Amino acid sequence: MAATDDADLVILGATPGGIAAAIAAARLSKTSIVLERTPFIGGLPANGLGATDIATRGATGGLFLEFVRRIKAHYVAVYGPGSAQVRDSDDGYHFEPSVAEKVFHGWLSEYPQIRILTERQFDFEPEDVERRGGEISSIRVTNLGANRVETFSGRFFLDCTYEGDLVAAAGVPFFLGREGQEAYGEIGAGRLYKRWYGPECAGSTHCGDNAIQAYNYRLCVTDDPDNRIEITRPANYNRDEFASLVHDVRSGLHAGVDVKDISQEQVAQNLKLAEQNERPNPDKLGGIRRLVSRVTLPNLKIDGNNQHFALISTDLPEENWPYPTSGWAWRDRFARRLREYTEGLFYFAQNDPALPAWFRDECHGWGWAADEYPENGHFPRQIYVREGRRMKGKHIFTANDVIVQAGGARITNGPGSVEVYGEAKSGSASSGIEDRARCASIQRMSVTASHYALDSHAVRKREPGRVHLDGFFGYFCSPYSVPYGVMVPDAPVTNLLAPVPVSATHVGFSTLRMEPCWMALGQAAGMAAALCMDAGVAAEDVDIDALQRGLLDQGAVLIYKPSLWEDGVDDEARKKMQWEWLQTAKATE
């Protein structure tokens, strides 16, 4: 490999968003070099996130949906259409990490225009970006395997990192931390305490700060004795970090809204039951459910995420705050610390004598999957960076962008919960006419529809007297559209798009930060870059009609309505309906 190389697109990060961008560009005959810091591709889906985060299937299409179909096709081909593996893949939306990585590799092999270069570290210093006027001309990385500096030139550059490293090095403004509610009038903004699926509680000030939502590892664990690796005590085990779990288990208390129905008498009775090695009543979080939330994957595995109802789980709040802007040496130390914390949590739950024996026994049945990550001790190789830098773009996506597109629909805490936010509380004095115009403006520039709750993890560890961890929220919403401007820098850099560290507030980002949305935005970014190169224009001047037509031709969903999926609506009709809605939005604005 030469010290200098070039392509039409230089893409930083072999995340699903980066892979989708390269494929979209390749379909328009553009070459790409994808630079990945780790030895592996696929980002979080190849590192434990096997439960696809999408609330309405059909709200996001295009390359994301093609990925899902390839996942299902793998399980059908290997195990047969009637197999348990196909059933547990849930139509391709649930998958093992190794399968996601295999599918990505196979997909990329179909495009000779794409080169994936791993172990290329971008240190995101300004001198690592060469500019000519308003254009980036090249970036410099370190080849970790060869221990040498390499330079990559391109006509367009895409930041597809979870951290937003290229955005920062290119001098584009970005956001960190939480905005206060006064900034945009958003639900859930700033400092916030609330029971899960419940109302806000004492201590909520809604003031902004520099807090970053917690990271964790998405764990691939199994209770299959033929494929289970024992979880051992980590070298830097600290029992004190997990000791508060003992009272939680024995008392049956948790952070959900229904804990209000547990009386002090019940708590006292539960503590007596624990002395007799009996479960608490009610037993909402028994066994491993106290440690992680579970989604079933094929081959007797689960995707283990942080347990939102618990006050201590796999998230490690506070300690990650420096991560987005720290160098790779610090990031690597934090990754090791988080791994040992996670191993320590499971070791404690399986072995500590202060815990009831029934709880330890149930936890003991679980271990790492022996056929996942064999080169890394069967532990995920990449942490879940839920939120890094958020670029300041031409459009700053907020919670209110979701609300206005829902046509005034309520946002709620969960199934059957009361309304917690509406037009009267939005902080906006806009009229219905202005709201419709704002909705039309977003949809006019739409490059994907998406749907997931406004969802943030905690930013602080357990605090005495608090009902839950600061920053945890989940507000259900309706499907919405994402405008092109969230990827376009609000800075004089004309050939840069950022489909992963997109322009949004902390609350707005909390719904965009899902892999289906990032894949769809990556597809749009790859296509937009190709169109801009062909036309010789800057990223912000893309022909939006041509971009939207191209995305629709590739099966993308730009405006979601349930009528798209009614019986008798085929792909061509679905495309035609969306195009007409887009034109209506353009006329309305």
Secondary structure as the mmCIF struct_conf table of DSSP 4:
data_model
#
loop_
_struct_conf.conf_type_id
_struct_conf.id
_struct_conf.beg_label_comp_id
_struct_conf.beg_label_asym_id
_struct_conf.beg_label_seq_id
_struct_conf.end_label_comp_id
_struct_conf.end_label_asym_id
_struct_conf.end_label_seq_id
BEND BEND1 ALA A 3 ALA A 3
STRN STRN1 THR A 4 LEU A 12
BEND BEND2 THR A 15 THR A 15
HELX_RH_AL_P HELX_RH_AL_P1 PRO A 16 ALA A 26
TURN_TY1_P TURN_TY1_P1 ARG A 27 SER A 29
STRN STRN2 SER A 32 LEU A 35
BEND BEND3 ARG A 37 PRO A 39
BEND BEND4 GLY A 42 GLY A 42
TURN_TY1_P TURN_TY1_P2 GLY A 43 GLY A 43
HELX_RH_3T_P HELX_RH_3T_P1 LEU A 44 ASN A 47
TURN_TY1_P TURN_TY1_P3 GLY A 48 GLY A 48
STRN STRN3 ALA A 51 ALA A 51
BEND BEND5 ALA A 55 THR A 56
TURN_TY1_P TURN_TY1_P4 ARG A 57 GLY A 58
BEND BEND6 ALA A 59 THR A 60
HELX_RH_AL_P HELX_RH_AL_P2 GLY A 62 TYR A 79
TURN_TY1_P TURN_TY1_P5 PRO A 81 GLY A 82
BEND BEND7 SER A 83 SER A 83
HELX_RH_AL_P HELX_RH_AL_P3 ALA A 84 ASP A 88
TURN_TY1_P TURN_TY1_P6 SER A 89 SER A 89
HELX_RH_3T_P HELX_RH_3T_P2 ASP A 90 GLY A 92
TURN_TY1_P TURN_TY1_P7 TYR A 93 TYR A 93
STRN STRN4 HIS A 94 HIS A 94
HELX_RH_AL_P HELX_RH_AL_P4 PRO A 97 LEU A 108
TURN_TY1_P TURN_TY1_P8 SER A 109 GLU A 110
TURN_TY1_P TURN_TY1_P9 PRO A 112 GLN A 113
STRN STRN5 ILE A 114 LEU A 117
BEND BEND8 GLU A 119 GLU A 119
STRN STRN6 ARG A 120 GLN A 121
HELX_RH_3T_P HELX_RH_3T_P3 PRO A 126 ASP A 128
STRN STRN7 VAL A 129 ARG A 132
TURN_TY1_P TURN_TY1_P10 GLY A 133 GLY A 134
STRN STRN8 GLU A 135 ASN A 143
TURN_TY1_P TURN_TY1_P11 LEU A 144 ASN A 147
STRN STRN9 ARG A 148 ASP A 159
BEND BEND9 TYR A 162 GLU A 163
HELX_RH_AL_P HELX_RH_AL_P5 ASP A 165 ALA A 169
TURN_TY1_P TURN_TY1_P12 ALA A 170 GLY A 171
STRN STRN10 PHE A 174 PHE A 175
BEND BEND10 GLY A 177 GLY A 177
STRN STRN11 ARG A 178 ARG A 178
HELX_RH_AL_P HELX_RH_AL_P6 GLN A 181 TYR A 184
TURN_TY1_P TURN_TY1_P13 ILE A 187 GLY A 188
BEND BEND11 GLY A 190 ARG A 191
STRN STRN12 LYS A 194 LYS A 194
STRN STRN13 TRP A 196 TRP A 196
TURN_TY1_P TURN_TY1_P14 TYR A 197 TYR A 197
BEND BEND12 GLY A 198 GLY A 198
STRN STRN14 GLU A 200 GLU A 200
TURN_TY1_P TURN_TY1_P15 ALA A 202 GLY A 203
STRN STRN15 ASP A 209 ASP A 209
BEND BEND13 ASN A 210 ASN A 210
HELX_LH_PP_P HELX_LH_PP_P1 GLN A 213 TYR A 215
STRN STRN16 ASN A 216 ASN A 216
STRN STRN17 LEU A 219 THR A 222
TURN_TY1_P TURN_TY1_P16 PRO A 225 ASP A 226
BEND BEND14 ASN A 227 ASN A 227
STRN STRN18 ARG A 228 ILE A 229
TURN_TY1_P TURN_TY1_P17 ALA A 235 ASN A 236
HELX_RH_3T_P HELX_RH_3T_P4 ARG A 239 GLU A 241
TURN_TY1_P TURN_TY1_P18 PHE A 242 SER A 244
HELX_RH_AL_P HELX_RH_AL_P7 LEU A 245 SER A 251
BEND BEND15 ALA A 255 ALA A 255
STRN STRN19 GLY A 256 GLY A 256
HELX_RH_3T_P HELX_RH_3T_P5 VAL A 257 ASP A 261
HELX_RH_AL_P HELX_RH_AL_P8 GLN A 264 GLU A 275
TURN_TY1_P TURN_TY1_P19 GLN A 276 ASN A 277
BEND BEND16 ASN A 281 PRO A 282
TURN_TY1_P TURN_TY1_P20 LYS A 284 LEU A 285
HELX_RH_3T_P HELX_RH_3T_P6 GLY A 287 ARG A 290
TURN_TY1_P TURN_TY1_P21 LEU A 291 LEU A 291
STRN STRN20 VAL A 292 LEU A 297
TURN_TY1_P TURN_TY1_P22 PRO A 298 LEU A 300
STRN STRN21 LYS A 301 ASN A 306
TURN_TY1_P TURN_TY1_P23 HIS A 308 PHE A 309
BEND BEND17 LEU A 311 THR A 314
BEND BEND18 GLU A 318 GLU A 318
TURN_TY1_P TURN_TY1_P24 GLU A 319 PRO A 322
HELX_RH_3T_P HELX_RH_3T_P7 TYR A 323 THR A 325
BEND BEND19 SER A 326 SER A 326
HELX_RH_AL_P HELX_RH_AL_P9 TRP A 328 ASN A 351
TURN_TY1_P TURN_TY1_P25 PRO A 353 ALA A 354
BEND BEND20 LEU A 355 LEU A 355
HELX_RH_AL_P HELX_RH_AL_P10 ALA A 357 HIS A 364
TURN_TY1_P TURN_TY1_P26 GLY A 365 GLY A 365
STRN STRN22 GLY A 367 ALA A 369
TURN_TY1_P TURN_TY1_P27 ALA A 370 ASP A 371
BEND BEND21 GLU A 372 GLU A 372
HELX_RH_3T_P HELX_RH_3T_P8 PRO A 374 ASN A 376
TURN_TY1_P TURN_TY1_P28 GLY A 377 HIS A 378
BEND BEND22 PHE A 379 PHE A 379
BEND BEND23 ARG A 381 GLN A 382
STRN STRN23 TYR A 384 TYR A 384
STRN STRN24 ARG A 390 MET A 391
STRN STRN25 GLY A 393 GLY A 393
BEND BEND24 LYS A 394 HIS A 395
STRN STRN26 PHE A 397 PHE A 397
HELX_RH_AL_P HELX_RH_AL_P11 ALA A 399 GLN A 405
TURN_TY1_P TURN_TY1_P29 ALA A 406 GLY A 408
STRN STRN27 ILE A 411 THR A 412
BEND BEND25 ASN A 413 GLY A 414
TURN_TY1_P TURN_TY1_P30 PRO A 415 GLY A 416
HELX_LH_PP_P HELX_LH_PP_P2 SER A 417 VAL A 418
STRN STRN28 GLU A 419 TYR A 421
HELX_RH_3T_P HELX_RH_3T_P9 GLU A 423 LYS A 425
BEND BEND26 SER A 426 GLY A 427
HELX_RH_AL_P HELX_RH_AL_P12 GLY A 432 ARG A 444
TURN_TY1_P TURN_TY1_P31 MET A 445 MET A 445
STRN STRN29 SER A 446 SER A 450
STRN STRN30 LEU A 454 SER A 456
BEND BEND27 VAL A 459 ARG A 460
TURN_TY1_P TURN_TY1_P32 PRO A 464 GLY A 465
BEND BEND28 VAL A 467 HIS A 468
TURN_TY1_P TURN_TY1_P33 ASP A 470 GLY A 471
STRN STRN31 PHE A 473 TYR A 475
STRN STRN32 PHE A 476 PHE A 476
STRN STRN33 TYR A 480 PRO A 483
HELX_RH_3T_P HELX_RH_3T_P10 TYR A 484 MET A 487
BEND BEND29 VAL A 488 VAL A 488
STRN STRN34 PRO A 489 PRO A 489
BEND BEND30 ASP A 490 PRO A 492
TURN_TY1_P TURN_TY1_P34 THR A 494 ASN A 495
STRN STRN35 LEU A 496 LEU A 497
BEND BEND31 PRO A 499 PRO A 501
BEND BEND32 SER A 503 SER A 503
STRN STRN36 ALA A 504 ALA A 504
HELX_RH_AL_P HELX_RH_AL_P13 HIS A 506 LEU A 512
BEND BEND33 MET A 514 MET A 514
HELX_RH_AL_P HELX_RH_AL_P14 GLU A 515 ALA A 535
TURN_TY1_P TURN_TY1_P35 GLY A 536 GLY A 536
HELX_RH_3T_P HELX_RH_3T_P11 ALA A 539 ASP A 541
HELX_RH_AL_P HELX_RH_AL_P15 ILE A 544 ASP A 553
TURN_TY1_P TURN_TY1_P36 GLN A 554 GLY A 555
BEND BEND34 LEU A 558 ILE A 559
HELX_RH_3T_P HELX_RH_3T_P12 PRO A 562 TRP A 565
BEND BEND35 GLU A 566 GLU A 566
TURN_TY1_P TURN_TY1_P37 ASP A 567 GLY A 568
HELX_RH_AL_P HELX_RH_AL_P16 ASP A 571 THR A 588
#
